[in-house]
Amino acid sequence: MSFIKPHIVSTAKNFWIERGEKQSPPFDISQAVSLVLPVDIVTLSNLSLKRVQLWLADRKMSFEFDEEDRSLHGFILTHKGLGLIFINGTDDIAERRYTTAHEASHFILDYFQPRQQAIKKLGKSIQEVLDGVREPTDDERIDGLLSSVSIKPYSHLMEKSGDGSFYNATIFNAENDADALAAELLAPHSQVIREVKSKDSNLSFDKFKAKCQSLLVAKYLLPNSVSENYSTKLSYIATGGPSLLKKFGF
């Protein structure tokens, strides 16, 4: 049984292959992102939409948000193949690590991979379209449609509307995939399952989940809420789920 998309697993593996030097948990995700991706990481205390806007304005960069100011764990902006990841420095280290992995996952899945796919299929000249320099030609529109490649300039997918809900299904799916890749980057599922099972390969669902969650928090430095959800997913993969008696409340 698998609850993790093969594409997510292969993307995480390729990321660490690109990083080169073998890493031990807790992985230095900030250093790895800076080495592997064309991305800079900016840490600001009490991160908010306004703080991002002011930081950009101080550097003569104008950016307008279409919504009210609110606090953020993280945020990413992209331009011409490059990215800026903003992290809330007021968060604890586990939250900052996860936010870095999550925003880097957005960059990879929602921006970098589609961009590289478009360039590969349509040629380097399509970069001008992706960067918003010019409109696509009729031929490029047709080629983009036939090859299932989006030639629209990328815009950031805001995490949530501020009340915990998502704007639409596209953002909901993008957030789920970014969450999945972030977890896989920080704590590869096969490695974690193998480690939990190393002393007892016949753990029940509940015992596996408890040991897994503790390991994710203590060794892999995942936030408690992330560890809770991820350990549940890994417990299903490793054990097949709770017993029938457990499901019936016995």
ChimeraX attribute file (.defattr): number of C-alpha atoms within 10 A of each C-alpha:
attribute: neighborCount
match mode: 1-to-1
recipient: residues
	/A:1	9
	/A:2	11
	/A:3	10
	/A:4	16
	/A:5	11
	/A:6	10
	/A:7	12
	/A:8	19
	/A:9	18
	/A:10	12
	/A:11	18
	/A:12	22
	/A:13	15
	/A:14	11
	/A:15	17
	/A:16	18
	/A:17	12
	/A:18	13
	/A:19	17
	/A:20	12
	/A:21	9
	/A:22	8
	/A:23	12
	/A:24	9
	/A:25	11
	/A:26	16
	/A:27	18
	/A:28	12
	/A:29	20
	/A:30	16
	/A:31	11
	/A:32	18
	/A:33	20
	/A:34	14
	/A:35	14
	/A:36	14
	/A:37	18
	/A:38	14
	/A:39	19
	/A:40	15
	/A:41	18
	/A:42	16
	/A:43	14
	/A:44	16
	/A:45	11
	/A:46	14
	/A:47	21
	/A:48	20
	/A:49	17
	/A:50	15
	/A:51	18
	/A:52	21
	/A:53	16
	/A:54	15
	/A:55	14
	/A:56	13
	/A:57	12
	/A:58	9
	/A:59	8
	/A:60	9
	/A:61	10
	/A:62	11
	/A:63	12
	/A:64	8
	/A:65	10
	/A:66	6
	/A:67	9
	/A:68	9
	/A:69	13
	/A:70	12
	/A:71	13
	/A:72	20
	/A:73	20
	/A:74	26
	/A:75	25
	/A:76	24
	/A:77	18
	/A:78	19
	/A:79	14
	/A:80	14
	/A:81	17
	/A:82	14
	/A:83	20
	/A:84	18
	/A:85	20
	/A:86	24
	/A:87	28
	/A:88	22
	/A:89	17
	/A:90	14
	/A:91	16
	/A:92	10
	/A:93	13
	/A:94	15
	/A:95	22
	/A:96	22
	/A:97	22
	/A:98	25
	/A:99	24
	/A:100	23
	/A:101	24
	/A:102	27
	/A:103	27
	/A:104	28
	/A:105	27
	/A:106	22
	/A:107	26
	/A:108	18
	/A:109	19
	/A:110	18
	/A:111	21
	/A:112	20
	/A:113	13
	/A:114	17
	/A:115	24
	/A:116	15
	/A:117	15
	/A:118	22
	/A:119	17
	/A:120	11
	/A:121	14
	/A:122	17
	/A:123	12
	/A:124	11
	/A:125	11
	/A:126	23
	/A:127	20
	/A:128	15
	/A:129	16
	/A:130	23
	/A:131	18
	/A:132	16
	/A:133	12
	/A:134	11
	/A:135	16
	/A:136	18
	/A:137	11
	/A:138	9
	/A:139	9
	/A:140	17
	/A:141	15
	/A:142	12
	/A:143	17
	/A:144	19
	/A:145	12
	/A:146	9
	/A:147	12
	/A:148	12
	/A:149	17
	/A:150	16
	/A:151	25
	/A:152	15
	/A:153	18
	/A:154	20
	/A:155	12
	/A:156	14
	/A:157	17
	/A:158	15
	/A:159	19
	/A:160	15
	/A:161	12
	/A:162	14
	/A:163	6
	/A:164	8
	/A:165	10
	/A:166	16
	/A:167	13
	/A:168	9
	/A:169	9
	/A:170	10
	/A:171	16
	/A:172	16
	/A:173	12
	/A:174	18
	/A:175	21
	/A:176	12
	/A:177	21
	/A:178	23
	/A:179	21
	/A:180	20
	/A:181	28
	/A:182	25
	/A:183	24
	/A:184	23
	/A:185	24
	/A:186	22
	/A:187	24
	/A:188	16
	/A:189	20
	/A:190	13
	/A:191	10
	/A:192	18
	/A:193	20
	/A:194	12
	/A:195	15
	/A:196	21
	/A:197	15
	/A:198	9
	/A:199	9
	/A:200	10
	/A:201	14
	/A:202	11
	/A:203	16
	/A:204	17
	/A:205	20
	/A:206	16
	/A:207	13
	/A:208	24
	/A:209	25
	/A:210	16
	/A:211	16
	/A:212	24
	/A:213	25
	/A:214	19
	/A:215	19
	/A:216	24
	/A:217	18
	/A:218	13
	/A:219	13
	/A:220	21
	/A:221	21
	/A:222	26
	/A:223	19
	/A:224	16
	/A:225	11
	/A:226	17
	/A:227	22
	/A:228	18
	/A:229	12
	/A:230	22
	/A:231	23
	/A:232	19
	/A:233	17
	/A:234	24
	/A:235	24
	/A:236	17
	/A:237	18
	/A:238	24
	/A:239	19
	/A:240	13
	/A:241	18
	/A:242	14
	/A:243	14
	/A:244	9
	/A:245	8
	/A:246	11
	/A:247	9
	/A:248	8
	/A:249	7
	/A:250	7
